[in-house]
Amino acid sequence: GVVGRCGTLRREPRRRVRVRVRVSARGVGRCARAAARAAWWRRAAAAMADADKKKGDAKEEKAEDAKKPAEVAPKPLTPWKRLLKNVALLEKSVAKSDSLLMLRVLRQTAAFRRRASAADLLRGIETCVAESPRRDQLAKWVRAVVDVEGAKGEADVAMEPDGAGAGAAGKGEDAKGDDAAAGAAAEAEEESKPPAPSDTPEVEAYFQTLVLKLLAKHSLSPELAACAEDLVRHGIAQNRRSLDWFTAKAYAALSQAHEAMGTLSSVRAELLAAHRTACLRHDKVGQATLLNLLLRNFLHYNLISQASQLLGRAPFPEDASNNQYVRYLFYRGRINAIRLDYADANADLGQALRKAPTSTAVEFRRAVQKLAIVVKLLLGELPERPIFNEPDMRGPLRPYFEITQAVRVGDIVAFNTALAARGEQFTTDRTLTLVLRLRHNVMKTGLRKVALSYSRISFSDIAAKLHLESPEDAEFLCAKAVHDGVIDATLDHEAGHLTSNEVVDLYSTTAPQEAFHSRIEFCLDVHNEAVKSMRYPAEVSAADEEAPPKEEEMTAESIAEALEEEGDDMDEGPL
């Protein structure tokens, strides 16, 4: 064969030859670029084909969705239906002896109380509770509330089925089809069937608890005390552990009624006996509720020593509800603050603020925040400024903001002015005693600024700057500040002046290590509390695992709603 110049080959058919092809570098580059260009076009064509296919699938899905009937959002339960559902769930919890179902009923009751009226409650009592003298008495109390509502014009006492209002609202939508009319007719027929009256003691106690909330809402203290005493006697007579939830609420209502009537001390012996019985029966709900009621009773009459002894001898149960634990932290923080234990008081109040419900319990959070601000100032710290700018806190915390400004600047004149102008508010908030202790903190703050500004200053000048009466008072104040470690200085009694020492580098001391240790300890405490508060389901058989009942399943939305409604009792009950 013959090798051409550009790599062409002329072949001869009769001989085998070895051919060497010589190709230049430029030719190799052209071939590579051509191959890459062809591959790119193939990938582009495949991508365009996939995009066209996806567009076609999307159009088909939209056409199918348009043919499907629009999904109708489920209607919220009416107060009557929710009440019937709670009663059925309550009977189921009693039959199965399931405390979690009982707790679920109590959580869902808040939604019924927000939307229901006294007429709805009266209808439930007459329909769901078996005939007895106690049922007649409950109906009598509710009718008294209905009369009060009618006199005030707050509600319409004429009772009509829940489906009637829905039918009146939908008169202009009759043209939508016969299906909606058929559904409304079926719903009205279902509501017209009254459930069978129940003679279960728990159902009767449940309705009596609702009557307690209704009487407390309308400030009918004598009727509230009578109804609570009747429920307490009923719980003691039945001696059923499933009634402990309702008996605890009855004691809370009894204490609230006597506090409103000014006779709170008359129920102290009864509360102590009930707490002792709850401890013997291992009634966690009763222990937590009664312990908080006793602490509130002692604090109402300023019996701080008795309250401190009760805290030391009666531990708080670990399995109690979050609301009761938050109240306990608030009472313990107040007691520690009065007993000069400001560090523990600050920790308790901070934890109470973190655990308190955010969407409800506004008054409770205000009370805790007021006390927490004063305790922080007594510790020598300054509260964060955004606390005073919150919408729910701006007005009520205005007096405490003025006190904070005076303490921050160290101006005793501004402090005395704010104290004279806001003294009544501090007395109402029961923080006047703690605010009066801040006078010494204001002086220490002013003295600290003076010590930082002057290397040596006389006691007379200190008295003039801090508005003290005499140089002797300034000397005593300086001696106390040096002893407490507020300032690092030396007193010269003969020369009559204060000499400040050199400022020591903070990072050469153990203060950063102590602060870091406190933060680590706080994080560990939060982790331990989270682990303790976890709930684990009870062991069930394989048959129960295969077919769980649909009624007990709770979606994420229902769990979130239940947790949100759990905080509603913080505003209704005692702080």
Secondary structure, DSSP 8 states (H G I E B T S, - for coil): -EE-TTS-EE--TT----------HHHHHHHHHHHHHHHHHHHHHHHHHHHHHHHHHHHHHHHHHHHS----------HHHHHHHHHHHHHHHHHHT-HHHHHHHHHHHHHHHHH--HHHHHHHHHHHB-S-HHHHHHHHHHHHHHHHHHHHTSS------HHHHHHHHTGGGGGG-HHHHHHHHHHHHHHHS----B--HHHHHHHHHHHHHHHHHTT-HHHHHHHHHHHHHHHHHH--GGGHHHHHHHHHHHHHHHHHHT-GGGGHHHHHHHHHHHHHTT-HHHHHHHHHHHHHHHHHTT-HHHHHHHHHHS---TTS-HHHHHHHHHHHHHHHHHTT-HHHHHHHHHHHHHHS-SSS-HHHHHHHHHHHHHHHHHTT----GGGGGSTTTTTTTHHHHHHHHHHHHT-HHHHHHHHHHSHHHHHHTT-HHHHHTHHHHHHHHHHHHHHHH-SEEEHHHHHHHHT-S-HHHHHHHHHHHHHHTSS-EEEETTTTEEEE-----GGGSSHHHHHHHHHHHHHHHHHHHHHHT--------HHHHHS--GGG---HHHHHHHHHHGGGHHHHS--
